[in-house]
């Protein structure tokens, strides 16, 4: 059968030869020309010059190797409905694999290293058309390609194909767990590369992943966490998730002068001097970012007349059981170290405590007053039942909760809120 195919393939060649004559050659025509030999690839390239014919011959060697790998992969694959399209187009995929992929130990052999130095024998001849006098070159190559090299290439291809599939699956699974804006762009870039590699249904999965990641940009917003004249604290968020970014914001104001910008976990702190600002309710900082092709910005307003009162939580929050039953803590105490940044007196009005999967615990009308800069201890009774198993820190390395502390400046009566996010806490149950 192979001989019959070879004859059919060579018939047009011999027909062409009958109309041409050899006017120059590299030497005596060897017997392997236009033949078949085990562990060798024998090809001929044509061109207007000997260099063009030589380059085309090397390209044909590469095409033959790719086709050999493709046929071998097809022969050893278990075809299914999902795999059918992939196997029909595997030569296309291998072409990309051949030109771009390197194994851990270096370039993939034979696919990236096809050079004249590896050619066992070559022969060229210059032909002239008897009628038109047009001249062309034929460059024949005898290139070594033992079966063991074929099997290595098949193995390299399969390993890399599996790695790329795992990479695709991991990126797609991470779309709902992104914690950094930069991860969005990085994953989009990797998905573009993967969509170029794949020729089967995985290409559509990669393109769908690109769309999903790009849609994240449309949901990004800037959320104020805490502010006081001279300092703004906000976070970048999409959906209900806070994310980080290494990009520095562009901050402008009609009157304030920015003196510093820093990041704290998922928060960004902007410090500014507002001495040149009048008492105007429209005083604001305009914070802007460029994420992907999206402009994200927000105006954060500030009041220059407010007496400074600002607090935060220092250290973990401690919970102590007072009474309990089998499944819940019926009453308890909570102890919080509250730090005041300023000397101005303030009053704690309400405390909200939040755990995932648990109803918020709210303590209202607290009315505890503190004054002076530094640490203050807030201890309160909790009469609302707490589900022991959900809140317990027993056996956990890290326990985190969220919440809000509502307080007011005693001098101005302004109400403010400190937002606790990923706050450490302990329980004695």
N, C-alpha and C positions, 0 to 999 in steps of 0.2 A: 504493500500500500504506500509506504514512504517513497519507494522508487517511482511509483506512478505519479505521485504528487510532484516529485522533483522533476520528472520529465515534462509534466504539464507546465510547471513553473519556468522551465528553461526554454520551452518552444519559442516564445516571443523573443527571447534573448538570441537564439540561433538565427531566427528570421532577421533580426536586426543585424547580426554579424555578417549575414550574406550581402548586406548593402554597404559594409564598411571594410576598411583594410587597416592593418596595423602599420603605423609609420614610425613608431618608437616604442621601446619597452625597457624595463629595468634589467632584464636578463632573460635567460631561457625560461619559457613558461613551465612552471612546476605542475606535477600531476595532480596535486590536491585542489587546484583551482576549479571552482564550480562543483566540488565534490562534497562528500559527507564523511566525517571521521569521528569516532567516539571520543568524548571528552574535549571536543574542539567545536568552536563556532567559526564557520567559513562564510564570509560575506564579500560583496563587492559594492563599492560606492562609486558613483559617477559625478563628474563635475567639469567645469570649463577649464580648471587648472588641476595640476596634480595635488595641490594643497586642498582644494575644495573636495576632490574625490576622496582624499585621505580622511578629511574631517567627516564626510558623509559616511564613510565606511565605519569609523569609530562609533558614530551615532547608531548605525545599524547593529553593531555588536551590542550596544546598550539595549536597544529595542528587543533584540533576541533574548537577552538575559532576563529582561522584565517579563517578556511573554512566557519564558520557561518557568519562572517563579509563579506567574499567574496560573498557568496550566497545572502546576503541581499543587497549588493551594486549592484550586477547584477540585482536583481529583481526590484530595484528602479531606474535604469539607463535607459535613452533613448538611445538605441543602434543606432549608425549610422556607416557609412563606416569607419570613422576615429576612432571611439571608439571600434569597434569590436575586434581588436587585443588586446587592453588594457583590455577589459572585459574577454577575454579568458585567459589572463595571470594575472589576478588580484591577485590570490593567491600567485604568486611569488612576486609581488610587496608588498603585505601585510606581507609576511615573512620578507622582508627587513625593512618595516615600523615597524614591531613588535619588531625587535631587536635593532633598532638604534634611533628611534624618541621619543622625549619627548615633552609633551605639555607644555604650559606656566606655568601651575600650578604644574608640576612635571611629573614623569614617567607616561606613559599611563597605566591606570589600566588594570589588567588581562593579558596584553600582556607582560609587563616587571615585573610583580609582582606575577607570579605563583609560589607559595611555598606550602610546606606541611602544614604550619600554617593555610592556608585557606581551607584545605580539611575538609569536614564535617565528612566523614567516610572513613575508608580504611580496606582492608582485604587482607592478603597474604597467599599463600599456596605453599608448596614445593612438586613438582611432580617428580615421578620417572618412567622412561620408563620400562615397564614390560619385554621387550626383551633385551635392551642394558644396563639397569640399569643407564642410563644417567639421571642426575637430573637438573631440571630447576625450576625457581621461577615464579609465577604469582602474580602480585601486582595490586589489584583492588582499584580504587579511585572513590569516589563520590564527585564531585567538584561543588560548587554553581555557577551558571551562569544565573541570572535572565534576562529577556528580556530587562529591562531598561539599563542594562550594555551593552548589545549588541547594543542598539541604540546609547549609548554614544560613543562606539568604532566606529561605522559607521560615526558619526558626526566628531569625532577626525580625522578619516581617510580622510574624504572629505575636512575638513578645511586644513589639512596639504598638501593634494594633490593640492589644489588650491594655497596655499602659494608657493609650490615648482614650480608650473607652472609659477606663476608670477615672481619668482626669475629667472627662466630660461629665460623668455621673456626679463626681464630687462637687464640681462647680455648680451644676444645676441644683444639687441638694443644699448648697450654701446660700441660695438667694434669700431665704427667709431668716438667715442668721448673720447677715452682714453687720459688722461692728465698726467699720471704717468707710468713709467716703472713697478713699483711694482704692479699697478692695473692689468697688463697683467697676471703676475704669480698668483695673488690672484683669478682672474676670471677663469683662467685655472683650479686651484685647486677646485673651487666650481663647475665647469662644470664636472669635473671627478666624484665628489660626486653625482651630479644629474644624470649622465649617468649610475651610478650603481643603483640608485633608480628606474629609469623608465624602463618599459618593453615594451612600445609602441613606436609610432613614435617620441615621445619626446626624447628618447634615441639617435636616429639618429641626431636630432637637436642639442643636447648637444655635440655629437662627432664632428659634423660639426663646431660648435662654437669653440671647442678646436683647430681644424685645423686652423680656421681663426685667432684666437689669436696668435697661434704659428707662423703663417706667418708674423705677425707684426715684430717679431724679425729679420726677413730677410731684412727688409727695414730700420732698424735703422742706422743712420749715425751721425757722429760728424761734426758740421758745425762751422767754425770760424766766429765770429761776429766782433771782433775788437782785434787788437794786437799792442803792442809796445815792444821794448826790456825791458824785466823785467816783463812783464804782458801779459797773454793770456786770452782772453775771447771767449768762445765757447758755443754752445748749442747742446743738444741731440735732434734729429729730426727723425721722420719717415713720409714719404710722404711730405706734406706741413705743418705738425703740429710740433710745439716744445713741448717737454714733459719734466717733471721733473724726477729726480731719487734721492733716498736717499743714493744710493751706491756711495762711494767715488772712484774717478778714481785712477788707478795706473799710475804714471807719472815717466818716466825715461828720462835721457839725458846723452850723452857722456861727456858733459862738464858743463852744468848748474846745479845749486843746487836749488831745490824747497824749497821755504820759507813759502808758505801758499796756502791753497785751500779753497775757499768759494763759496757759491751759492747765486745768486741774481735772484729771480723769475725763469725764464726759462734759465738763463745763469749760467755758471760755470767760475769762475775767478781763474787762477793759477798765482801766483807770484813766480818769480825765480831770482836768482843771476847769472849773466852771466860773472862775472869778469874773470873767468878762461877759457873763450871761445875765440878762435882765430877768425880772420876775415875769416870765412868759410861759403859759401852759403849753406852748408849742415847742419849747426847748426839747431837743432830741439828739440822739446819735443815730446816724444812718449806717447800718452794718450790711456789707455786701460781700457775696461770694460768687464765683463762677464755677459751677459744678457741671462737667460735661459741656453740653450746649445750653445749659439752663442758668439764668441769672436768679440768684436767691438773695433777697434783701428784706430788711425790716427796720422800721423806725422804733427806737426805744426812747420813750419820753422820760424826762427827769424834772424834778421840782427843786429849785434852788433854795426855797424857804423852809424846807422840812428840817426839823431838828434831827440830828443823826441818832438813830437807834437801830442797831443791827446785831443780830445774834446768830450763832451757829452751835451745832452739837459737837462736843469734844469727847471722844472715846465711845465705847459701846454703851447701849441702853440696857439696863438691868431690870429683869422682871422677877418678882418673888411671889410665890403662891401663898395665899392666906387660907383659902378653903377650896376643896375640890371634890369631885365625885369620880367615877370610873373613867369618864371620857372628857371631862371639861374642868377647867379652872373656874370656879364660881365667883371668886373674888381674888384680887391680887394687888400688888403694888408695883409701880414703875418708877425707876430712878434715872434721871437724865442730868448730865452735866452740860449746862447751857453756858456758852461763852459770849459775853458782851464785848463788842469791839470798841464801844465808846462809854464815856462816863454817864451819859444821859440816862435817867430812870426809865424803866419800861415795865409793862404788866403783861404777864402771860394770860391770854384769854381762853384759848381752846387748843386741845391737842388731838390730832388724828393719827392713828396708827394703822398701818396696812401691811398685810402679808398675802402672798399669792394663794388663792383658793380659800381665803378667809374673809368674812365680812369685816369692814372697817370698825375699829374700836374708837369711839369718840368721847372725849371728856370735855364738857362745855362749862362755861361760867367759872373758870378756875380762879381768876382774880388775884394771883400771886404776884407781888411787886418786887422788883429787884433794882438795884442802882449800883453804879460803879463798873469800871472796866475789869474784865477778867472772868473767872469761873464762878458759876452759881449753881447750886444743887436744887433741882426741881423733883420733888417726890409726891406722887399722887396715888390715890386709891382708884382701882378699876373695879367697878361693880358689874360691868358687862361680862357675861361668860366668854371664856376663850377656849377654843378647841385645843386640848393639850397636845395631841399628836401632831397637828399642823404647825403649831408655833414652837414646840419644844426644840431646844438646841442639843439635846442629848445625842451623842454619837455623830455629830456633824463637825467637820473641821471649820467650816465658815458658815455663819447664819446671817442672812441679810434681810432687811425690811425697808419699807418706805413710810412716809408720813408727812405731816405738816405741823408746824408750830405757829399758831396765830398769836400775835402780840401787838401792842400799841405803844407809841411814844407817849409818856405821861405829860409831856410839855405841849405837844401839838394834837394829841388824840389820833394821830394817823395810825391806821391799821396796816400791819405788814405780815407777811407770811414767809417762814423759812421752810423750804422744801427739802425733806430728807430723801435721799436716793441711794440705794445699796448701803444702808446704814447697818453696821454691826450691832448685834444685841446678844444677850445671854438670858437663860432661864434657869431656875433651880429645880425644874421638873423634866 
